[in-house]
Amino acid sequence: MKNQQGGFTLVEIAIVLVIIGLLLGGVLKGQELINSAKVKNMINDFRTTSALVYGYQDRFKSFPGDQTQVQLDAAFGTNIANACTAATTCAPNNGRVDGDWNATTAAAETFIFWQHVRLANLATGATNIADANYLSRNADGGLLGVESGVSSTGAAAPFIAGMRGSFYVCSDGVLGRYVRQIDTTMDDGNTAGGSVQAVPIGSVRGAVAVQTANIVDGQQYIVCASL
């Protein structure tokens, strides 16, 4: 009497391998779609923020963050909106949005900017500057901000050295693989020149942009676009 041995046939093994391949392919394709969606979202952040600056100016004849309390009371009601009053980062009606793009206190016009555009119904989000979710963030949770290139000390200098523009929109925590796609879509594909440039996360004002060839996929960067 012969013993029967259990096991998989070559056909069964082949079917299993095909299924595994399809599953892996689906996972990779799904990740690719997620990454693509994040890039589109980040690009939209830059373009939308630009529209906020000029849309607000068109309606109120001043830039968001750059108004006096009297002007804000007339626009939104008494003490509904906050005016910036700090000496070095607040100069109402000077045609700029002063302060660091990533400011986290009301001592900068760049911080108050978000409250003003939201109260004007140009953007969604918290209008209470004490709200934990007040700061604007990108698709990966990094900070999103705008400035005129005048630092928290009052020095006139763009965040990324050599960039030119009236306003700069910056977004941090952006992975290198996204940086290249953003620059290629919005500008010239050169992350060290043009209207879209990038520096490593943690860089300070005046940092030199990173060459495209030196951008690392898994490393985080700050991307700035000039308006």
C-alpha positions in Angstrom: 0.0 0.0 0.0 1.5 3.4 -1.1 1.7 6.4 1.3 0.0 9.5 0.0 2.1 12.6 0.4 0.4 16.0 0.7 1.7 19.2 -0.9 1.1 21.9 -3.4 1.3 21.3 -7.1 3.3 23.7 -9.3 0.0 25.1 -10.6 -1.1 25.9 -7.1 2.2 27.5 -6.2 2.1 29.6 -9.4 -1.4 30.8 -8.6 -0.4 31.8 -5.1 2.6 33.7 -6.5 0.4 35.5 -9.0 -2.0 36.5 -6.2 0.9 37.8 -4.0 2.3 39.8 -7.0 -1.1 41.3 -7.6 -1.5 42.3 -4.0 2.0 43.8 -3.9 1.3 45.7 -7.1 -2.0 47.0 -5.7 -0.2 48.2 -2.5 2.5 50.0 -4.5 -0.1 51.5 -6.9 -2.1 52.6 -3.9 0.9 54.3 -2.3 1.7 56.0 -5.6 -1.8 57.4 -5.7 -1.5 58.6 -2.1 1.8 60.3 -2.9 0.4 61.9 -6.0 -2.5 63.2 -4.0 -0.2 64.7 -1.4 1.8 66.5 -4.1 -1.3 68.0 -5.7 -2.5 69.1 -2.3 0.8 70.8 -1.5 0.8 72.5 -4.9 -2.7 73.7 -4.2 -1.5 75.1 -0.9 1.0 77.4 -2.6 -1.5 78.5 -5.3 -4.4 79.0 -2.9 -2.3 81.0 -0.4 -1.3 83.3 -3.2 -4.9 83.9 -4.1 -5.7 84.6 -0.4 -3.1 87.4 -0.3 -4.5 89.2 -3.3 -8.1 88.3 -2.8 -8.0 89.9 0.6 -6.3 93.0 -0.7 -8.9 93.4 -3.5 -11.7 93.4 -0.9 -10.1 95.4 2.0 -7.5 97.4 0.2 -4.9 96.1 2.6 -3.0 92.8 3.1 -4.2 90.3 5.7 -2.2 90.8 8.9 -1.3 94.3 7.9 -4.2 96.3 9.2 -4.8 98.4 12.3 -7.4 97.5 15.0 -9.6 100.3 13.7 -9.6 98.9 10.2 -10.3 95.4 11.5 -13.2 96.5 13.7 -14.7 98.2 10.7 -14.3 95.1 8.6 -15.4 92.3 11.1 -16.9 94.0 14.1 -15.4 95.3 17.4 -12.6 93.2 18.7 -13.5 90.2 16.5 -10.1 90.2 14.7 -6.7 90.8 16.3 -4.3 93.4 15.1 -0.5 92.9 15.3 1.3 95.4 17.4 4.8 94.1 18.1 7.5 96.7 17.2 9.7 94.8 14.9 7.2 92.5 13.1 4.1 94.7 12.9 3.9 97.8 10.8 0.3 98.2 9.7 -0.4 99.4 6.2 3.2 99.2 5.0 2.2 96.9 2.1 3.9 93.9 3.6 3.1 90.8 5.8 6.0 91.2 8.3 7.5 88.4 10.4 8.7 84.9 9.9 6.5 82.7 7.8 6.4 80.0 10.5 5.7 82.4 13.4 3.7 80.9 16.2 2.6 83.9 18.2 0.5 87.0 17.5 3.6 89.1 17.6 3.9 88.7 13.8 1.7 89.8 11.0 2.4 86.4 9.4 0.7 84.7 12.3 -2.4 87.0 12.3 -2.6 86.5 8.5 -4.6 83.3 8.9 -7.2 84.7 11.2 -7.9 87.6 8.8 -8.3 85.5 5.7 -10.6 83.1 7.6 -12.8 85.8 9.0 -13.1 87.1 5.5 -14.4 83.7 4.4 -11.5 83.3 2.0 -10.2 80.2 3.8 -11.4 77.7 6.3 -10.0 77.0 9.8 -9.9 78.3 13.3 -10.2 82.0 13.9 -9.3 81.9 17.6 -5.5 82.4 17.7 -5.4 80.3 20.9 -6.9 77.3 19.2 -4.6 74.3 19.0 -5.5 73.8 15.4 -5.0 77.5 14.4 -1.8 77.2 12.5 -2.1 76.2 8.8 -0.6 72.9 7.8 0.2 70.9 4.7 -0.9 67.4 3.7 2.0 65.8 5.8 1.3 68.0 8.9 4.1 70.5 8.2 3.6 74.2 8.8 2.4 76.4 5.9 3.0 80.1 6.0 3.5 83.3 4.1 5.8 86.3 4.6 7.2 89.3 2.8 10.8 88.5 3.5 11.2 90.6 6.6 12.3 88.6 9.5 11.3 88.6 13.2 14.1 91.1 13.9 13.0 93.4 11.1 15.8 92.5 8.7 14.8 92.5 5.1 15.9 89.1 3.7 14.1 86.2 2.1 14.0 82.9 4.0 16.0 81.2 1.2 19.0 83.3 0.1 18.7 84.9 -3.3 15.0 84.4 -3.8 13.1 87.4 -5.2 9.5 88.3 -4.8 7.0 90.5 -3.0 5.7 87.5 -1.0 6.9 84.0 -0.2 4.8 81.0 0.7 6.7 78.4 2.6 5.8 74.8 3.6 8.0 72.5 5.8 8.2 68.8 6.4 8.1 68.1 2.6 9.7 64.9 1.6 12.4 65.1 -1.1 10.4 62.9 -3.5 7.6 65.5 -3.3 10.0 68.5 -3.6 11.1 67.6 -7.1 7.6 67.0 -8.3 6.4 70.3 -6.8 9.2 72.2 -8.5 8.8 70.5 -11.8 5.0 71.2 -11.8 5.2 74.8 -10.5 8.5 76.1 -11.8 11.6 74.8 -13.7 12.6 71.6 -11.9 15.6 73.4 -10.4 15.2 73.4 -6.6 18.2 75.8 -6.2 16.8 78.5 -8.6 13.7 80.1 -10.0 10.5 80.8 -8.1 10.3 77.5 -6.2 13.3 76.5 -4.0 14.1 74.2 -1.2 16.3 74.0 1.9 16.7 71.2 4.5 14.2 71.1 7.3 15.6 73.0 10.3 17.3 75.6 8.1 17.5 79.2 9.3 16.8 82.4 7.4 19.3 83.0 4.7 20.0 79.3 4.0 21.2 78.4 0.5 18.9 76.3 -1.6 19.7 72.6 -2.3 20.6 71.6 -5.8 18.1 69.2 -7.4 20.7 66.4 -7.7 21.3 66.6 -3.9 17.6 66.3 -2.9 17.2 63.0 -0.9 13.8 61.2 -1.3 13.3 60.4 2.3 14.7 63.6 3.8 12.4 66.5 4.8 12.7 70.0 3.3 11.3 73.5 3.5 9.9 74.6 0.1 9.3 78.2 -0.6 7.6 79.8 -3.6 7.8 83.4 -4.5 4.7 85.4 -5.6 
